[in-house]
Amino acid sequence: MSNVAMARVQAVVVEIGGTPIRLCANSASFLGLAQDRYSGFLSPATQAPINLTVDLAPRPNFAQEDIRVARQAGRWSAERADFRLEWDPKTKFGKLQLGLNAYSLDAALRILHTLLLADQGGFLLHAASAVRNRRAFLFFGPSGSGKTTLARLAPPDATLLTDEISYLREDGENYLAYGTPFTGELAKSGENISAPIAALYHLVKGPANRLTPMKPGDAARALLQSVLFFGEDPNLVKLVFQSVCDLVCQLPVYRLEFVPDESVWDLVQ
């Protein structure tokens, strides 16, 4: 797209997890960055129920070094040294200040989605996920546990949703996993599709491939360590906690010990 044509564009709609967010800006450079970064997650719609006005700060240096997310008088604020987000859940309008940086934009959108998901029986999980035979399988654990390795070893009939940040939401009697553009070491966006979750796997590197069912209490404790949520709000924390408890009571969760070999996928059925 030429610079002249881009200058006429006032907004892009990014739809992740079935939730469209309209990013409005007067900067052709920002809009171009957003279109490139989320090329597989752009909606043709010109309007969306959630709107963010984006202001570029050439050299952002906000006071908050570590991320802080808090609610005051019904409005959310999220701040880190490289961006500042303000969001009103009643009007569904917000303001985002940041530099021309895809990393900062990713972080701000992830935080906003965690707030939106908390009210929808869902959450973001530090996990790789893939669809196989129309069912989604999630592999969670801390950095270094093998999420990217599992994604890299996936067989040809598996479709990658993400190797880093999984998007989960309750949908009637099912829990769905959605593809996300939030990448890990593979630096490759997931496919923009969704599927019912068949099982979750707590990754542990071991001397052999072994699958062990986890009790709901143990599964909930392990999952909570991988949930992404930053909001300093007891009500939303309770909602996320309840969502995790509900999920482990409805879906199988396994401890997966594995060696870095594609044969581990023989256990994922």
Buried (B, 14 or more C-beta within 10 A) or exposed (E): EEEEEBEEBEBBBBBBBEBBBBBBBEBBEBBBBBBEBBEEBBBEEEEBEBBBBBEBBEEBEBEBEEEBBEBEEEBBBBBBBBBBBBBEBEEBBBBBBBBBBEEBBBBBBBBBBBBBBBEBBBBBBBBBBBBBEEBBBBBBBEEEBBBBBBBBBBEEEBBBBBBBBBBBBBBEEEBBBBBBBBBBEBEBBBBBEBBBBBBBBBBBBEEEBBBEEBEBEBBBEBBBEBBBBBBEBEEBEEBBBEBBBBBBEEBEBBBBBBBEEEEBBEBBE
